[in-house]
């Protein structure tokens, strides 16, 4: 399973990307996460259905200082990515 995710709210400057990377590695999810110029965080997550779903669920709250107001999820075709990086 692979999805593209965009997370809105107070998600920059609160360690969202690094916390997401740590959670992805814990879950065994590949992909990437980055800040956008619009102030959101976006990424692509790939792996086992349950693990990807768990990471998307984590994004709905994020790290302690985040204030997530929205999460959009779009399905994608898997590419076989296994590493997770912050861009």
PyMOL commands that place a pseudoatom at each C-alpha (Angstrom):
pseudoatom trace, name=CA, resn=UNK, resi=1, chain=A, elem=C, hetatm=0, pos=[0.000, 0.000, 0.000]
pseudoatom trace, name=CA, resn=UNK, resi=2, chain=A, elem=C, hetatm=0, pos=[1.234, 3.534, -0.795]
pseudoatom trace, name=CA, resn=UNK, resi=3, chain=A, elem=C, hetatm=0, pos=[-0.490, 6.833, -0.017]
pseudoatom trace, name=CA, resn=UNK, resi=4, chain=A, elem=C, hetatm=0, pos=[0.201, 10.531, -0.431]
pseudoatom trace, name=CA, resn=UNK, resi=5, chain=A, elem=C, hetatm=0, pos=[-0.625, 12.506, 2.719]
pseudoatom trace, name=CA, resn=UNK, resi=6, chain=A, elem=C, hetatm=0, pos=[-0.973, 16.239, 3.349]
pseudoatom trace, name=CA, resn=UNK, resi=7, chain=A, elem=C, hetatm=0, pos=[-1.237, 17.423, 6.948]
pseudoatom trace, name=CA, resn=UNK, resi=8, chain=A, elem=C, hetatm=0, pos=[-2.446, 20.937, 7.733]
pseudoatom trace, name=CA, resn=UNK, resi=9, chain=A, elem=C, hetatm=0, pos=[-2.494, 23.029, 10.888]
pseudoatom trace, name=CA, resn=UNK, resi=10, chain=A, elem=C, hetatm=0, pos=[0.438, 24.009, 13.108]
pseudoatom trace, name=CA, resn=UNK, resi=11, chain=A, elem=C, hetatm=0, pos=[2.733, 21.307, 11.775]
pseudoatom trace, name=CA, resn=UNK, resi=12, chain=A, elem=C, hetatm=0, pos=[5.960, 23.169, 10.983]
pseudoatom trace, name=CA, resn=UNK, resi=13, chain=A, elem=C, hetatm=0, pos=[8.448, 24.079, 13.703]
pseudoatom trace, name=CA, resn=UNK, resi=14, chain=A, elem=C, hetatm=0, pos=[7.078, 21.394, 16.051]
pseudoatom trace, name=CA, resn=UNK, resi=15, chain=A, elem=C, hetatm=0, pos=[9.346, 18.454, 15.063]
pseudoatom trace, name=CA, resn=UNK, resi=16, chain=A, elem=C, hetatm=0, pos=[6.573, 16.916, 12.949]
pseudoatom trace, name=CA, resn=UNK, resi=17, chain=A, elem=C, hetatm=0, pos=[8.875, 15.598, 10.217]
pseudoatom trace, name=CA, resn=UNK, resi=18, chain=A, elem=C, hetatm=0, pos=[11.452, 14.036, 12.535]
pseudoatom trace, name=CA, resn=UNK, resi=19, chain=A, elem=C, hetatm=0, pos=[8.748, 12.547, 14.767]
pseudoatom trace, name=CA, resn=UNK, resi=20, chain=A, elem=C, hetatm=0, pos=[7.024, 11.147, 11.668]
pseudoatom trace, name=CA, resn=UNK, resi=21, chain=A, elem=C, hetatm=0, pos=[10.313, 9.593, 10.533]
pseudoatom trace, name=CA, resn=UNK, resi=22, chain=A, elem=C, hetatm=0, pos=[10.771, 7.947, 13.934]
pseudoatom trace, name=CA, resn=UNK, resi=23, chain=A, elem=C, hetatm=0, pos=[7.204, 6.595, 13.886]
pseudoatom trace, name=CA, resn=UNK, resi=24, chain=A, elem=C, hetatm=0, pos=[7.607, 5.348, 10.295]
pseudoatom trace, name=CA, resn=UNK, resi=25, chain=A, elem=C, hetatm=0, pos=[10.783, 3.501, 11.195]
pseudoatom trace, name=CA, resn=UNK, resi=26, chain=A, elem=C, hetatm=0, pos=[9.123, 1.994, 14.263]
pseudoatom trace, name=CA, resn=UNK, resi=27, chain=A, elem=C, hetatm=0, pos=[6.263, 0.756, 12.061]
pseudoatom trace, name=CA, resn=UNK, resi=28, chain=A, elem=C, hetatm=0, pos=[8.502, -0.390, 9.186]
pseudoatom trace, name=CA, resn=UNK, resi=29, chain=A, elem=C, hetatm=0, pos=[7.028, 2.102, 6.693]
pseudoatom trace, name=CA, resn=UNK, resi=30, chain=A, elem=C, hetatm=0, pos=[9.035, 3.466, 3.757]
pseudoatom trace, name=CA, resn=UNK, resi=31, chain=A, elem=C, hetatm=0, pos=[8.645, 6.826, 2.035]
pseudoatom trace, name=CA, resn=UNK, resi=32, chain=A, elem=C, hetatm=0, pos=[9.341, 10.437, 2.831]
pseudoatom trace, name=CA, resn=UNK, resi=33, chain=A, elem=C, hetatm=0, pos=[7.999, 13.575, 4.541]
pseudoatom trace, name=CA, resn=UNK, resi=34, chain=A, elem=C, hetatm=0, pos=[8.691, 17.279, 3.893]
pseudoatom trace, name=CA, resn=UNK, resi=35, chain=A, elem=C, hetatm=0, pos=[7.480, 20.799, 4.655]
pseudoatom trace, name=CA, resn=UNK, resi=36, chain=A, elem=C, hetatm=0, pos=[5.607, 22.704, 1.957]
pseudoatom trace, name=CA, resn=UNK, resi=37, chain=A, elem=C, hetatm=0, pos=[5.793, 26.409, 1.138]
pseudoatom trace, name=CA, resn=UNK, resi=38, chain=A, elem=C, hetatm=0, pos=[2.107, 26.662, 2.127]
pseudoatom trace, name=CA, resn=UNK, resi=39, chain=A, elem=C, hetatm=0, pos=[2.912, 25.689, 5.741]
pseudoatom trace, name=CA, resn=UNK, resi=40, chain=A, elem=C, hetatm=0, pos=[1.673, 22.113, 5.613]
pseudoatom trace, name=CA, resn=UNK, resi=41, chain=A, elem=C, hetatm=0, pos=[3.589, 18.832, 5.754]
pseudoatom trace, name=CA, resn=UNK, resi=42, chain=A, elem=C, hetatm=0, pos=[3.289, 16.285, 2.974]
pseudoatom trace, name=CA, resn=UNK, resi=43, chain=A, elem=C, hetatm=0, pos=[4.650, 12.842, 2.411]
pseudoatom trace, name=CA, resn=UNK, resi=44, chain=A, elem=C, hetatm=0, pos=[4.305, 9.450, 0.852]
pseudoatom trace, name=CA, resn=UNK, resi=45, chain=A, elem=C, hetatm=0, pos=[4.057, 6.331, 2.986]
pseudoatom trace, name=CA, resn=UNK, resi=46, chain=A, elem=C, hetatm=0, pos=[4.496, 2.769, 1.724]
pseudoatom trace, name=CA, resn=UNK, resi=47, chain=A, elem=C, hetatm=0, pos=[4.347, -0.610, 3.385]
pseudoatom trace, name=CA, resn=UNK, resi=48, chain=A, elem=C, hetatm=0, pos=[2.022, -3.118, 4.968]
pseudoatom trace, name=CA, resn=UNK, resi=49, chain=A, elem=C, hetatm=0, pos=[-1.607, -1.894, 4.962]
pseudoatom trace, name=CA, resn=UNK, resi=50, chain=A, elem=C, hetatm=0, pos=[-1.872, -1.914, 8.766]
pseudoatom trace, name=CA, resn=UNK, resi=51, chain=A, elem=C, hetatm=0, pos=[1.445, -0.085, 9.222]
pseudoatom trace, name=CA, resn=UNK, resi=52, chain=A, elem=C, hetatm=0, pos=[0.607, 2.621, 6.671]
pseudoatom trace, name=CA, resn=UNK, resi=53, chain=A, elem=C, hetatm=0, pos=[-2.839, 3.064, 8.218]
pseudoatom trace, name=CA, resn=UNK, resi=54, chain=A, elem=C, hetatm=0, pos=[-1.235, 3.381, 11.666]
pseudoatom trace, name=CA, resn=UNK, resi=55, chain=A, elem=C, hetatm=0, pos=[1.167, 6.080, 10.400]
pseudoatom trace, name=CA, resn=UNK, resi=56, chain=A, elem=C, hetatm=0, pos=[-1.694, 8.016, 8.784]
pseudoatom trace, name=CA, resn=UNK, resi=57, chain=A, elem=C, hetatm=0, pos=[-3.593, 7.765, 12.085]
pseudoatom trace, name=CA, resn=UNK, resi=58, chain=A, elem=C, hetatm=0, pos=[-0.516, 9.061, 13.919]
pseudoatom trace, name=CA, resn=UNK, resi=59, chain=A, elem=C, hetatm=0, pos=[-0.468, 12.062, 11.547]
pseudoatom trace, name=CA, resn=UNK, resi=60, chain=A, elem=C, hetatm=0, pos=[-3.977, 13.017, 12.711]
pseudoatom trace, name=CA, resn=UNK, resi=61, chain=A, elem=C, hetatm=0, pos=[-2.426, 14.039, 16.055]
pseudoatom trace, name=CA, resn=UNK, resi=62, chain=A, elem=C, hetatm=0, pos=[1.304, 14.306, 15.372]
pseudoatom trace, name=CA, resn=UNK, resi=63, chain=A, elem=C, hetatm=0, pos=[3.918, 15.180, 17.993]
pseudoatom trace, name=CA, resn=UNK, resi=64, chain=A, elem=C, hetatm=0, pos=[3.010, 16.938, 21.270]
pseudoatom trace, name=CA, resn=UNK, resi=65, chain=A, elem=C, hetatm=0, pos=[3.324, 20.557, 20.053]
pseudoatom trace, name=CA, resn=UNK, resi=66, chain=A, elem=C, hetatm=0, pos=[1.485, 20.053, 16.747]
pseudoatom trace, name=CA, resn=UNK, resi=67, chain=A, elem=C, hetatm=0, pos=[-2.088, 21.217, 16.212]
pseudoatom trace, name=CA, resn=UNK, resi=68, chain=A, elem=C, hetatm=0, pos=[-3.361, 19.181, 13.268]
pseudoatom trace, name=CA, resn=UNK, resi=69, chain=A, elem=C, hetatm=0, pos=[-6.484, 20.566, 11.608]
pseudoatom trace, name=CA, resn=UNK, resi=70, chain=A, elem=C, hetatm=0, pos=[-6.675, 18.254, 8.602]
pseudoatom trace, name=CA, resn=UNK, resi=71, chain=A, elem=C, hetatm=0, pos=[-5.205, 15.182, 6.931]
pseudoatom trace, name=CA, resn=UNK, resi=72, chain=A, elem=C, hetatm=0, pos=[-5.875, 14.360, 3.288]
pseudoatom trace, name=CA, resn=UNK, resi=73, chain=A, elem=C, hetatm=0, pos=[-4.952, 10.922, 1.987]
pseudoatom trace, name=CA, resn=UNK, resi=74, chain=A, elem=C, hetatm=0, pos=[-4.735, 9.838, -1.657]
pseudoatom trace, name=CA, resn=UNK, resi=75, chain=A, elem=C, hetatm=0, pos=[-3.939, 6.276, -2.771]
pseudoatom trace, name=CA, resn=UNK, resi=76, chain=A, elem=C, hetatm=0, pos=[-0.919, 5.710, -5.009]
pseudoatom trace, name=CA, resn=UNK, resi=77, chain=A, elem=C, hetatm=0, pos=[0.706, 2.768, -6.750]
pseudoatom trace, name=CA, resn=UNK, resi=78, chain=A, elem=C, hetatm=0, pos=[3.415, 1.118, -4.625]
pseudoatom trace, name=CA, resn=UNK, resi=79, chain=A, elem=C, hetatm=0, pos=[7.015, 1.534, -5.817]
pseudoatom trace, name=CA, resn=UNK, resi=80, chain=A, elem=C, hetatm=0, pos=[8.772, -0.861, -3.430]
pseudoatom trace, name=CA, resn=UNK, resi=81, chain=A, elem=C, hetatm=0, pos=[10.255, 1.902, -1.273]
pseudoatom trace, name=CA, resn=UNK, resi=82, chain=A, elem=C, hetatm=0, pos=[11.466, 0.637, 2.106]
pseudoatom trace, name=CA, resn=UNK, resi=83, chain=A, elem=C, hetatm=0, pos=[13.597, 3.520, 3.467]
pseudoatom trace, name=CA, resn=UNK, resi=84, chain=A, elem=C, hetatm=0, pos=[12.007, 6.570, 5.105]
pseudoatom trace, name=CA, resn=UNK, resi=85, chain=A, elem=C, hetatm=0, pos=[13.553, 10.028, 4.834]
pseudoatom trace, name=CA, resn=UNK, resi=86, chain=A, elem=C, hetatm=0, pos=[12.943, 13.623, 5.792]
pseudoatom trace, name=CA, resn=UNK, resi=87, chain=A, elem=C, hetatm=0, pos=[13.255, 15.911, 2.779]
for i in range(1, 87): cmd.bond("trace and resi %d" % i, "trace and resi %d" % (i + 1))
show_as sticks, trace
zoom trace
